[in-house]
Amino acid sequence: MYDREITPNQVLTFGVSGMLYRNGLIMYDHQTNSLWSQVFGKAISGDYATTQLTFIPAMHTDWQTWKSLHPDTLVVKPGLYGNDPYASYYTSAAEGVLGQGMFGGGLERGSDIHPKEYVIGVRLNGEEKAYPFSVLQKEPIINDTVGGVPIGIFFNKETLSGTVFDRRTADGTALTFAASVDGTLVTDTETGSEWNPLTGVAAKGELASTSLAAVPITYAFYFGWIDYHPDSAIYSLAPETP
């Protein structure tokens, strides 16, 4: 998700160009016909070439979870298809349009991760890291650091909701999170306060009502992330102790 405001006097509106770059959608703005990368949020040609849109934190979740958090939400009218026209694509082996490697036209990825694995991608201070859903299913609370920023990754196995927050409080203390007793909240080990992992707000304890800063994320297939971020690190589970 991006802020469409370029300057206080210029707000862009976007459309789908029909073109792709590295299997990623290319947008155009109605004001200048500049072309923009959806993944990077940056103009790649035209009057706004090299202009970067501001990345806005967002959450991918199911409707029930979202409505419980935001009961007054307005819903965009569903399309004319009646059902998802990409449903079969989600479960197929197809990798976008280009595919992988020399014969498919895509990049050689050199990874054991399946190209259609879902990941949460994080970009901070020039460093990139992807968190595969298969790992998040086993480790739904992760305390990590990307680009020098201590972050907490929280994942709900049932709804596949993933959020990322800066673990630092206003005084600069980096909190460390673990599961709470009831399983719906998370607890910081420094104060024992309990936090809502969807909102990053402390619900109980010494830090009650404190909010963590949300970190913008990219929710994508692995091939969609790594084709744009070939130097990205991949988070993996720690090896089990024999």
Secondary structure, DSSP 8 states (H G I E B T S, - for coil): -EE-EEETTEE--EEEEEEEETTEEEEEETTT--EEETTTTEEEESTTTT-B-EE----B--HHHHHHH-TT-------SSSS-TTHHHHHSS--TTT-SHHHHSS-----SS-TT-EEEEEEETTEEEEEEHHHHHH--EEEEEETTEEEEEEEETTTTEEEEEE-B-TT--B--EEE-SSSSSEEETTT--EEETTTTEEEESTTTT-B--B--EEEEEHHHHHTT-TT-EE--------
